[in-house]
Amino acid sequence: MTLYRQLVIFTLLLFVILFAGTWLVKLDSTRSFLIDQLESHAQDTATSLGLSISQASVENDMPVIESMISAVFDGGYYRIVRYTDTEDTVLIDRVLDISIENVPQWFIRLFPLQTPEATAKVMAGWHQAGTIYVKSHPGYAYKTLWENIVRMTILFLASGIVVLLAGGLGLRLLLKPLDLVERQADALCRKKYEIQEHLPKTKELRRVVEAMNRMTGKVKEMFDEQVVIAERLRKHAYHDALTGLGNRRYFESQISARLDRRDSTTKGILMLVQIHDLHELNEQRGFQAGDELLQRIGVLLQEATKQFANAVLARLTGGDFGIFVPDGSSWDAEAIAEFIISGLKQVAVEQLTLTDNVAHVGAVNYKNSTTLGRLLSDADLALRSAQQAGPNKWEIHAVTEETGKMPLGQQQWKDTLDRALSERRVTLFAQPVVNAYDRNQIIHLEIFSRIVQEDGTLLSAGVFMPFAERLHLVSYLDRIVLEDVIQLQVAEINVDRIAVNLSPASLQHDSFRRWLLFAIENLPQSAPRINFEFPEFGAVQHLEIIKELSLVARKYDHYIGLDHYGQSFSHLGYLKSLRPDYVKIDRAYTCELKDMENDSKFFIGSLCSVAHSLDITVIAEGVETEQQWQLLKELNIDAIQGYIIDRPKSLLEERQKS
């Protein structure tokens, strides 16, 4: 029972006790007053009647005496009026039966009235002629007593209703600070930190609210400290403080993770940018000039790659920078290189360097599986070729020859994707995500899409997705995948949750968004619930539109997840705003996790601490060895995904088996 109800009941109980006491006291005092009145009236009547008939007694005129007695008796206020002589012989006797109207019998039985009696002598001259006996009738007294009690009860009931309404309203106003404290505590459980600005005037409630505000502030400080520590650890291990880009370790781990993926054909570009005469600039103009140049180059590289959401930028050492664009094509490399060289010329015009020869760019384009060492070696060779070609030049080499099976140009890619999507030549693969402590407990299946080429070979999403986004076809692809997922049945796949990677660009299309919301609201109960996964970088760029989707999705028991978490340097604080149901740590950190003393361990541990404080599940991608699995369990990871569990398998084949 709520405190409000308890106080209302307690107040009513006190009022009832007060009413009962007052009612009983009033009843007793009224009854005593009426008895006194009856006794007084009886005595007065007897005395006056005795005097009135004394003259008639001298003449022994009985008719007159009888008429006087009848006149008094007929008023109905007396039950008995009796006239006796000196020998107690009844001469005149008037008796009225007791009949009390409009008064309940239970009231008469519960509160009896003692009827008073009175006598007076009748004189005939100096001698006593007789005695007058008068006994009051209780009817009028009962009627008066009953009417007084009824009026008093009605008055108290009306007062009780007024007290109940006014007291209830007053109590609600007085207890409003406690409702706010309850809401504040509930918000704290949901990791929202609300502070009550208006303090109650009641001293006790004011102290409670002030204590709650202090506790909320302390919890918020603890969360902010966790975020700061995690950010500091990640920046220390993978961040270049001067330029704001990644460092060599971050660069190599991201590339290695991409190259080690066995679920798709890897392709992309790696570029090296080397500043000329940086050492001489530091000696002649000071380190501040050198730092300014490095910062300017860092900004230039960010501008050159801003259209590539998954581009990896890093300052490798000194004046050397690296650019890695997964799934990038040779013409992408040319466009980036041209943009960089154009920017370098502007740097020379601003005289930020000693000579017009600012830097060179060497790039390598690969189409098949290769190694980081091979890419760095070929990119360095291209860089040397650019340096031999002249000032501010770029050079691009290819690791392998074109196979002829892949589209060669942008228009060919558009034609290929258009045909594949119109013919719905999209097949789905699935890989399980399992509990880190029980590999038999499947959390959900992650769906991977493949395009079936006309010759029957498969194109993985890693190959065609960049082109689908660039050619504005990704929303059509996402819809096809989701339409196939919606047709799944829990009984067929034996899993009640399916994770689907969704491009934030698709949500920017009104028609797709309307269709998706309709599909979410009308998804059959027999279908698995959907986890909508977004890459971390894209989620940060489209935070508001994803938050809108999450409100509808969670209403129908669907989840929101972040994929490839840690691939960008987004501030961890945005987790508190978006509140995803889970995050998947990028495989680059998992691959680097070899013992308990490396920086990946500290980053993953800090991330788990921050995420768990927000009730966010943490999943590790790319787990391939028992050592990685054991280390992740020690870091309180919630779930794992990778080849140690199973490789992606055709969902159609799995359904046929079931």
QUINOR-V890488 format. One record per backbone hydrogen bond with DSSP energy under -0.5 kcal/mol. NH is the residue of the N-H (numbers start at 1). CO is the residue of the C=O. If there is no record, write none. Layout:
BEGIN
{{NH/CO} {NH/CO}}
END
This chain:
BEGIN
{{6/2} {7/3} {8/4} {9/5} {10/6} {11/7} {12/8} {13/9} {14/10} {15/11} {16/12} {17/13} {18/14} {19/15} {20/16} {21/17} {22/18} {23/19} {24/20} {25/21} {26/22} {27/23} {28/24} {29/25} {30/26} {31/27} {32/28} {33/29} {34/30} {35/31} {36/32} {37/33} {38/34} {39/35} {40/36} {41/37} {42/38} {43/39} {44/40} {45/41} {46/42} {47/43} {48/44} {49/45} {50/46} {51/47} {52/48} {53/49} {54/50} {55/51} {57/53} {58/54} {59/55} {61/56} {62/60} {65/61} {66/62} {67/63} {68/64} {69/65} {70/66} {71/67} {72/68} {73/69} {74/70} {75/72} {76/73} {79/135} {80/135} {81/94} {82/133} {83/92} {84/131} {85/89} {86/129} {88/85} {90/88} {91/83} {91/89} {92/83} {94/81} {95/93} {96/79} {99/97} {101/99} {108/104} {109/105} {110/106} {111/107} {115/113} {116/114} {118/134} {120/132} {122/130} {123/121} {124/127} {125/123} {127/124} {129/122} {130/122} {131/84} {132/120} {133/82} {134/118} {135/80} {136/116} {137/77} {142/138} {143/139} {144/140} {145/141} {146/142} {147/143} {148/144} {149/145} {150/146} {151/147} {152/148} {153/149} {154/150} {155/151} {156/152} {157/153} {158/154} {159/155} {160/156} {161/157} {162/158} {163/159} {164/160} {165/161} {166/162} {167/163} {168/164} {169/165} {170/166} {171/167} {172/168} {173/169} {174/170} {175/171} {176/172} {176/173} {178/175} {179/175} {180/176} {181/177} {182/178} {183/179} {184/180} {185/181} {186/182} {187/183} {188/184} {189/185} {190/186} {191/188} {192/187} {194/192} {197/195} {199/197} {206/202} {207/203} {208/204} {209/205} {210/206} {211/207} {212/208} {213/209} {214/210} {215/211} {216/212} {217/213} {218/214} {219/215} {220/216} {221/217} {222/218} {223/219} {224/220} {225/221} {226/222} {227/223} {228/224} {229/225} {230/226} {231/227} {232/228} {233/229} {234/230} {235/231} {236/232} {237/233} {238/234} {239/235} {240/245} {241/239} {244/240} {246/313} {247/238} {251/247} {252/248} {253/249} {254/250} {255/251} {256/252} {257/253} {258/254} {259/255} {260/256} {261/258} {266/264} {268/366} {269/325} {270/364} {271/323} {272/362} {273/321} {274/360} {275/319} {276/358} {278/275} {281/277} {282/278} {283/279} {284/280} {285/281} {286/281} {286/282} {289/286} {290/286} {291/287} {292/288} {293/289} {294/290} {295/291} {296/292} {297/293} {298/294} {299/295} {300/296} {301/297} {302/298} {303/299} {304/300} {305/301} {306/303} {308/305} {309/307} {311/308} {312/324} {313/311} {314/322} {315/246} {316/314} {316/320} {317/320} {320/317} {321/273} {322/314} {323/271} {324/312} {325/269} {326/324} {327/267} {328/325} {333/329} {334/330} {335/331} {336/332} {337/333} {338/334} {339/335} {340/336} {341/337} {342/338} {343/339} {344/340} {345/341} {346/342} {347/343} {348/344} {349/345} {350/346} {351/348} {352/347} {358/356} {360/274} {361/393} {362/272} {363/395} {364/270} {365/397} {366/268} {375/371} {376/372} {377/373} {378/374} {379/375} {380/376} {381/377} {382/378} {383/379} {384/380} {385/381} {386/382} {387/383} {388/384} {389/385} {390/386} {393/390} {395/361} {397/363} {399/365} {413/409} {414/410} {415/411} {416/412} {417/413} {418/414} {419/415} {420/416} {421/417} {422/418} {423/419} {424/421} {425/420} {426/424} {427/450} {429/448} {430/649} {431/446} {433/444} {434/640} {435/438} {435/441} {436/638} {438/435} {441/438} {442/440} {443/433} {443/441} {444/433} {445/497} {446/431} {447/499} {448/429} {450/427} {451/459} {452/425} {452/450} {453/451} {453/457} {456/453} {459/451} {460/458} {461/449} {463/460} {464/460} {465/461} {468/464} {469/465} {470/466} {471/467} {472/469} {473/468} {474/468} {477/473} {478/474} {479/475} {480/476} {481/477} {482/478} {483/479} {484/480} {485/481} {486/482} {487/483} {488/485} {490/526} {492/489} {493/489} {494/490} {498/529} {499/445} {500/498} {500/531} {501/447} {502/533} {506/503} {507/503} {508/504} {508/505} {509/506} {510/508} {513/509} {514/510} {515/511} {516/512} {517/513} {518/514} {519/515} {520/516} {521/517} {522/518} {523/520} {527/524} {529/496} {531/498} {532/530} {532/559} {533/500} {533/531} {534/561} {536/563} {539/535} {540/536} {541/537} {542/538} {543/540} {546/542} {547/543} {548/544} {549/545} {550/546} {551/547} {552/548} {553/549} {554/550} {555/551} {556/552} {556/553} {557/554} {558/553} {559/530} {561/532} {562/582} {563/534} {565/584} {567/564} {574/571} {575/572} {576/573} {577/573} {578/574} {579/575} {581/560} {582/560} {583/617} {584/562} {585/583} {585/619} {586/565} {589/586} {590/586} {591/587} {592/588} {593/589} {593/590} {594/592} {598/595} {602/598} {603/599} {604/600} {605/601} {606/602} {607/603} {608/604} {609/605} {610/606} {611/607} {612/608} {613/609} {614/610} {614/611} {615/612} {616/611} {617/581} {619/583} {620/639} {621/585} {623/641} {624/622} {629/625} {630/626} {631/627} {632/628} {633/629} {634/630} {635/631} {636/633} {637/632} {638/618} {639/618} {640/434} {641/620} {644/623} {645/642} {646/642} {649/430} {651/428} {652/428} {654/650} {655/651} {656/652} {657/653} {658/654}}
END
